[in-house]
Amino acid sequence: MKSNRSTKDDLKQRLTVTLAPGQRVKLEALAEANNTTLAFIVRYALTEFVERHQSTQLELKFPPGSEED
């Protein structure tokens, strides 16, 4: 039987991300259109991305002017 106490694996973890120009506005519009929060939309997007690409090699093409450029 699982304890009511949170374990280290159950705790949410904070991540800071710098978005490209316009990305936040688009994410906020998605959140508003779906009557949810920006945080939920970002977590949803990350979950979808990880599930879709977990077994494939990504060909990462960074946009001009990005830190990875």
N, CA, C and O of each residue as an XYZ file, in Angstrom:
276
protein
N       0.844     -1.180      0.000
C       0.000      0.000      0.000
C       0.892      1.246      0.000
O       1.857      1.323      0.760
N       0.569      2.203     -0.840
C       1.368      3.420     -0.948
C       1.087      4.365      0.215
O      -0.059      4.560      0.623
N       2.145      4.934      0.726
C       2.037      5.880      1.829
C       1.464      7.207      1.327
O       1.590      7.535      0.148
N       0.840      7.961      2.222
C       0.335      9.291      1.889
C       1.445     10.328      1.806
O       1.223     11.437      1.320
N       2.620      9.984      2.269
C       3.746     10.919      2.243
C       4.346     10.978      0.848
O       4.489      9.951      0.186
N       4.696     12.171      0.402
C       5.320     12.347     -0.905
C       6.743     11.838     -0.873
O       7.458     12.024      0.111
N       7.146     11.201     -1.944
C       8.535     10.790     -2.085
C       9.228     11.782     -2.998
O       8.583     12.624     -3.622
N      10.537     11.676     -3.072
C      11.307     12.573     -3.922
C      10.839     12.481     -5.378
O      10.821     13.494     -6.077
N      10.463     11.296     -5.844
C      10.017     11.114     -7.226
C       8.652     11.738     -7.489
O       8.321     12.033     -8.637
N       7.851     11.944     -6.439
C       6.514     12.510     -6.601
C       6.521     14.032     -6.696
O       5.532     14.624     -7.128
N       7.604     14.667     -6.307
C       7.657     16.124     -6.262
C       7.864     16.703     -7.658
O       8.632     16.169     -8.458
N       7.178     17.788     -7.932
C       7.366     18.496     -9.195
C       8.710     19.201     -9.163
O       9.179     19.614     -8.102
N       9.323     19.336    -10.319
C      10.608     20.006    -10.413
C      10.469     21.225    -11.301
O       9.776     21.198    -12.317
N      11.140     22.298    -10.901
C      11.077     23.558    -11.634
C      12.171     23.592    -12.696
O      13.287     23.123    -12.474
N      11.829     24.157    -13.851
C      12.760     24.321    -14.960
C      12.565     25.726    -15.520
O      11.431     26.160    -15.722
N      13.639     26.423    -15.768
C      13.557     27.749    -16.366
C      13.982     27.651    -17.820
O      15.024     27.076    -18.133
N      13.171     28.216    -18.710
C      13.432     28.146    -20.141
C      13.292     29.541    -20.728
O      12.357     30.271    -20.399
N      14.223     29.907    -21.595
C      14.120     31.165    -22.319
C      13.474     30.865    -23.667
O      13.982     30.055    -24.443
N      12.364     31.516    -23.934
C      11.614     31.277    -25.167
C      12.039     32.244    -26.254
O      12.502     33.352    -25.989
N      11.867     31.790    -27.487
C      12.128     32.654    -28.640
C      11.024     33.706    -28.716
O       9.945     33.509    -28.156
N      11.279     34.816    -29.398
C      10.253     35.855    -29.525
C       8.937     35.280    -30.055
O       8.924     34.534    -31.034
N       7.850     35.632    -29.404
C       6.530     35.224    -29.835
C       6.048     33.884    -29.301
O       4.851     33.602    -29.361
N       6.943     33.050    -28.778
C       6.522     31.726    -28.314
C       5.585     31.800    -27.110
O       4.607     31.056    -27.037
N       5.877     32.682    -26.181
C       5.021     32.776    -24.999
C       3.605     33.212    -25.376
O       2.626     32.679    -24.853
N       3.502     34.169    -26.275
C       2.187     34.649    -26.711
C       1.394     33.503    -27.332
O       0.201     33.361    -27.066
N       2.046     32.687    -28.155
C       1.372     31.559    -28.793
C       0.946     30.516    -27.754
O      -0.158     29.977    -27.831
N       1.815     30.235    -26.789
C       1.474     29.271    -25.742
C       0.323     29.778    -24.880
O      -0.570     29.010    -24.523
N       0.341     31.067    -24.544
C      -0.740     31.644    -23.751
C      -2.063     31.601    -24.516
O      -3.117     31.380    -23.920
N      -2.012     31.812    -25.833
C      -3.230     31.741    -26.646
C      -3.790     30.319    -26.639
O      -5.004     30.132    -26.561
N      -2.915     29.322    -26.719
C      -3.354     27.923    -26.645
C      -4.000     27.634    -25.293
O      -5.039     26.977    -25.214
N      -3.375     28.131    -24.240
C      -3.915     27.917    -22.896
C      -5.301     28.547    -22.769
O      -6.228     27.922    -22.255
N      -5.435     29.773    -23.235
C      -6.724     30.461    -23.144
C      -7.794     29.752    -23.985
O      -8.931     29.584    -23.543
N      -7.419     29.344    -25.188
C      -8.375     28.668    -26.069
C      -8.842     27.336    -25.495
O      -9.936     26.866    -25.805
N      -8.000     26.728    -24.652
C      -8.331     25.431    -24.059
C      -8.729     25.536    -22.596
O      -8.835     24.531    -21.894
N      -8.950     26.782    -22.142
C      -9.400     27.034    -20.779
C      -8.518     26.334    -19.734
O      -9.008     25.659    -18.829
N      -7.216     26.520    -19.891
C      -6.273     25.920    -18.955
C      -5.128     26.897    -18.700
O      -5.186     28.048    -19.133
N      -4.106     26.451    -18.011
C      -2.995     27.326    -17.655
C      -1.819     27.168    -18.615
O      -1.694     26.164    -19.316
N      -0.976     28.174    -18.625
C       0.253     28.121    -19.412
C       1.115     26.952    -18.948
O       1.688     26.241    -19.774
N       1.213     26.748    -17.647
C       2.019     25.641    -17.111
C       1.523     24.293    -17.624
O       2.324     23.427    -17.977
N       0.197     24.113    -17.665
C      -0.353     22.846    -18.153
C       0.001     22.641    -19.624
O       0.390     21.541    -20.016
N      -0.130     23.685    -20.440
C       0.183     23.589    -21.864
C       1.643     23.200    -22.074
O       1.941     22.361    -22.924
N       2.558     23.800    -21.309
C       3.974     23.486    -21.446
C       4.241     22.044    -21.015
O       4.970     21.325    -21.698
N       3.660     21.610    -19.887
C       3.850     20.218    -19.450
C       3.266     19.249    -20.474
O       3.865     18.212    -20.759
N       2.102     19.581    -21.026
C       1.472     18.745    -22.045
C       2.381     18.627    -23.276
O       2.596     17.532    -23.795
N       2.904     19.756    -23.731
C       3.775     19.763    -24.906
C       5.035     18.932    -24.665
O       5.464     18.181    -25.541
N       5.620     19.065    -23.493
C       6.813     18.282    -23.177
C       6.514     16.792    -23.137
O       7.302     15.987    -23.632
N       5.390     16.424    -22.556
C       4.997     15.017    -22.502
C       4.811     14.463    -23.911
O       5.301     13.378    -24.222
N       4.107     15.203    -24.761
C       3.887     14.773    -26.140
C       5.213     14.616    -26.888
O       5.411     13.633    -27.603
N       6.108     15.571    -26.725
C       7.398     15.534    -27.408
C       8.213     14.326    -26.971
O       8.760     13.608    -27.808
N       8.298     14.099    -25.671
C       9.084     12.975    -25.154
C       8.502     11.644    -25.622
O       9.246     10.759    -26.046
N       7.188     11.496    -25.549
C       6.557     10.251    -25.983
C       6.766     10.016    -27.482
O       6.999      8.883    -27.902
N       6.685     11.058    -28.274
C       6.828     10.923    -29.722
C       8.266     10.607    -30.139
O       8.482      9.908    -31.130
N       9.243     11.113    -29.396
C      10.634     11.006    -29.837
C      11.526     10.164    -28.929
O      12.745     10.167    -29.100
N      10.956      9.454    -27.983
C      11.788      8.744    -27.017
C      12.649      7.648    -27.640
O      13.689      7.301    -27.080
N      12.251      7.105    -28.760
C      13.027      6.011    -29.349
C      13.653      6.391    -30.691
O      14.034      5.516    -31.469
N      13.757      7.675    -30.961
C      14.347      8.111    -32.227
C      15.472      9.105    -31.992
O      15.504      9.802    -30.978
N      16.382      9.158    -32.933
C      17.455     10.145    -32.903
C      16.913     11.433    -33.508
O      16.407     11.424    -34.630
N      17.013     12.522    -32.789
C      16.519     13.804    -33.285
C      17.553     14.474    -34.179
O      18.752     14.431    -33.902
N      17.081     15.088    -35.242
C      17.929     15.931    -36.064
C      17.609     17.358    -35.648
O      16.660     17.961    -36.150
N      18.396     17.890    -34.738
C      18.117     19.201    -34.157
C      18.680     20.306    -35.042
O      19.890     20.421    -35.236
N      17.779     21.104    -35.564
C      18.163     22.250    -36.388
C      17.790     23.498    -35.606
O      16.611     23.834    -35.494
N      18.771     24.175    -35.074
C      18.516     25.358    -34.264
C      18.347     26.582    -35.168
O      19.059     26.727    -36.162
N      17.412     27.453    -34.825
C      17.172     28.644    -35.649
C      18.354     29.604    -35.588
O      19.066     29.645    -34.585
N      18.566     30.366    -36.634
C      19.654     31.360    -36.631
C      19.509     32.295    -35.424
O      18.409     32.729    -35.082
N      20.632     32.589    -34.798
C      20.628     33.498    -33.659
C      20.403     32.818    -32.335
O      20.435     33.475    -31.295
N      20.173     31.501    -32.341
C      19.995     30.801    -31.081
C      21.361     30.579    -30.443
O      22.393     30.705    -31.102
N      21.357     30.252    -29.170
C      22.617     30.040    -28.462
C      23.411     28.879    -29.045
O      24.638     28.861    -28.954
N      22.721     27.905    -29.645
C      23.381     26.726    -30.175
C      23.935     26.964    -31.573
O      24.631     26.102    -32.110
N      23.645     28.104    -32.168
C      24.045     28.424    -33.532
C      25.531     28.657    -33.614
O      26.053     28.940    -34.693
